[in-house]
Amino acid sequence: MRNDVVVHRVVKNTKQSGQYIELHSHTFFHYIYSLGGHTRTIVGDEAYQTGQGTLLLIPPGVPHEIISLDISSCLDLKFSCSGPLTEEISRLPRYIPLVDSEINSLIHNIFEEAVGQERDYEEVINISLYRVLIQLLRKQEEKKSWQMPITYPVSIPDDENICHILQIIEGAMGKPIQVADLAAQCGYSASYFRQFFRERVGISPNLYINQRKISKAKELMLYSDLNVTQISEYLGYQSIHYFSRLFKKMTGTSPKEYIQRVKENRPINVVRNENTPAGEFEIPLQDVPPDKVRGT
């Protein structure tokens, strides 16, 4: 792979309020993506408060420590690279307050591939992280805001009607969404709307809606404490059995199995190399010392 981006470890972990990871450094890059809750993370001489959707970069050799301010959960992506990309990544902002939906989706994909470990999952993970890095580098070069707009899971032409419809779908995740109602928003018949939507988006409106809802369900399973019944109701499904069948059809696993997979604290070695720790975690969690409590 170009620039030899290698993800060697993916870690999902939850910290209780007052838990602490002591000051340390390592020889690889480390991205911390917050799934929820808040931490006070000190990187070098700077302190950052993380919250859901924040992305924090820790370059090689930089000392850092983490204090959980409440029940916090994150994904850690630990990786190495070579060539000019190493210097470019080191110049990226340490802290991004909110990533866009494309980067969010790529990070989720990295975790799912690490958990599932299907054929060539290591390469898929490396490619996904490389795409994250390229998106961040492009954003930096274009000097655009780090708080990025919503993107969609398909490439669409510049069509105001379709953009409007996709925005309606995004805003109606908690309700049953009827194709006839979407058609009426455009002033089209339902049959013409289906044809119009497929021509511009590439898939049928029903399939698009289900893809978005299942994607949202997977996010809720990772981020929230909702159970399968609550998630089904949250997304506007009137039957949990229909939701469960649809979820399994589209993901290959049942909602219950998926929740069990993503809820565990999981350190996953993607590749074993000199960065692989002997134990489960590089640095064990501790209760925060009194002086650290005063420092918050």
BELRAQUI-V433837 format. One line per field, one symbol per residue. phi: phi as a letter, one per 20 degrees, with the letter a starting at -180 (. if undefined). psi: psi as a letter, one per 20 degrees, with the letter a starting at -180 (. if undefined). A space follows every 50 residues. Layout:
BEGIN
phi->???
psi->???
END
This chain:
BEGIN
phi->.gmlfcedbccdbddegnebdfgabbecfbdddeermccdddcmeddcde bgneccddfgmefbbcceebfdcbddddbcbbmgfgffffefgfcdfaee fffgfffffgffffffleglfffffffffgfgfffffffffeleffeeff ddfcecffcfffgfffffffedfecfdefffffffemdfffffgfgfffe docffffffffffffffffffeeddfeffffgfgeneecfffgffffffe dnbfgffffffeeffcecefcebfefffefcfcffcfffgffffff
psi->qpjlpopippppqpqrpiqporprrrjrqopoophraqqoppocjqpqpq rpiqppporqipqqqppphboqqrppoprrrrahhghghhiqphpohorr hggggggghggghhghlrpkhghggggghhhggggghghghilrqioqrp rqjqpqrnohggggghhgghikhjqpophhhgghhikrqgghggggghhh hirqhgggghggghghghghhghrjqagghgghhjjpiphggggggghhi ijqqgghgghgihqoopoogqpaiipqhagqgpqqrppqhhhghh.
END
